[in-house]
């Protein structure tokens, strides 16, 4: 069985590895966001992470602000309607 190129493996805050399907990467307000869907629990919904620079290294962090997350999701939905 061929591996899905859209599957990414991330480590959570507790050190657990979790598989996600990469749905899309979008740019909003000069920030880059990644939309991911948990492979084992897709009913949990889309996870939105944002790239941030910490100590000169780019990391992904969760989007805590509900309005920011909704704006990213709305932008993604608009792009898929075209």
ABEGO torsion letter per residue (X at the ends): XBBBAABBBBBBAAGBBBBBBBABBBBBGGBBBBBBBBAABAAAEBBBBBBBBBGGBBBBBBBABAAAAAAAAAAAAAAAAX
